[in-house]
Structure formats: C-alpha cells, structure tokens
Amino acid sequence: MGAFWLPHEKLLFFSSISNPPDVGISLALRILGFDYKEKSCSTPGSPPFEELKHELASSPAILGPLDMGYLMHNPLHKRMAGADHFVLAFSIDDDELQLHDPEGFPSVSISLSQMEKAWRAEKVGYRRGYYRYWTAPNRKNHPSPTVVYDSALKSFKNVYLEAEKLAAKERWTKTAKPSALSQTIFRRSSQLQRKLGS
C-alpha cells in the first residue's frame, strides 16, 4: 500500500498516509459485515482498564495502536520503540492483561503498568487519541466473497486516490496530477477477478 516518512519520529511507516491501520481495522470490520464498538480517550490520562474489564466479560477486544517498545514478551522489544502494533485482549484482572499477540506470542500476560505505556503509544505518529480499542463485534450481514472482494477493491482504490491527492497537495510529487497507478491497479484487479470467475 505504500510508505510515508514521519519526520518528527524519523520513522519510515509502511502504510498508506491516507488510511492508517486503525482506520483500516474499522473499515475491514464494516466490509466483513460487522457492527462493533470503537472507543478511545481524548487525553493520555489513566487507561480505561475498568471499562475494558466490563467489555472483556462478554467479548474480546482489539487494542491499538500499541508501542512495540513496551511489549516485553517480545525479545526484540528494545529495538521496536515507536513501531505500532495491535493485539487481541481476552481477559484482565487487577494486575495483568491477557492477550494474543499476532507477532507470534499467543496467550501472553502483560502487567497493567506496562500495558499503559504500550497502549498510550506516544511515539506512534498516526495515533488518533489514546487507548483505542474495538469490541463487541456483531455480524449484521453475511456478504458474499464477491461483495467482500469488490468492497475491498473499492477501498484500496480510494486509499490510492486519497494518497495521490494528499501528495499533490503537499507537493510531494513533481506535478499536481494524480498518476494512473490507482486506475491501473483497479483495472488489473478487476481483470483478475473475471479470470478467476468470482
């Protein structure tokens, strides 16, 4: 999907500048036919652990972005400060949060004090608010694979078009004209879909 430079953090971020990962999670859930709760805090005060405890009693929750530099169960955490990450929380008590980390660490416990630092994500440049999470997924419909594919394809096309507009506005390209990249990707994906008979 591309990459962009976060100058303040001096970090190359592998995502689309017009569609950061947290926005992508919400979009993916909608495309797959789910309603859900998405929550965050506007200030970096105390994390909503009590609220999360209530939510986890009936549903797991996706938490993120997290700062991987504070995820001490990962032996490489010291090298990952400022890198974003998302996990699936499934249980919490007064001292620890239990989660599944898709980086290859299932069923991990992390102290609430360490989780607070990771979840605050102060070094994650695209962070919108603090302590964001998604919970209570409820399937409202069952889109067919073709509908999911078409919806995802439209989403990707929009991501590329928005990134091109932003690049032109910020004068990151030599001209203000968007390239044909988005249209080419959309056209080739549509051709592939027809060949596969989807």
GIKAFEN-V108485 format. One record per helix or strand of 2 or more residues. SS is the DSSP state (a for helix, b for strand). FROM is the first residue (numbers start at 1). TO is the last residue. If there is no record, write none. Layout:
BEGIN
ss->SS from->FROM to->TO
ss->SS from->FROM to->TO
END
This chain:
BEGIN
ss->b from->4 to->6
ss->b from->11 to->13
ss->a from->21 to->31
ss->b from->34 to->41
ss->a from->49 to->56
ss->b from->61 to->67
ss->a from->68 to->70
ss->a from->77 to->80
ss->b from->84 to->92
ss->b from->96 to->101
ss->b from->105 to->111
ss->a from->112 to->120
ss->b from->130 to->139
ss->a from->145 to->169
ss->a from->181 to->196
END
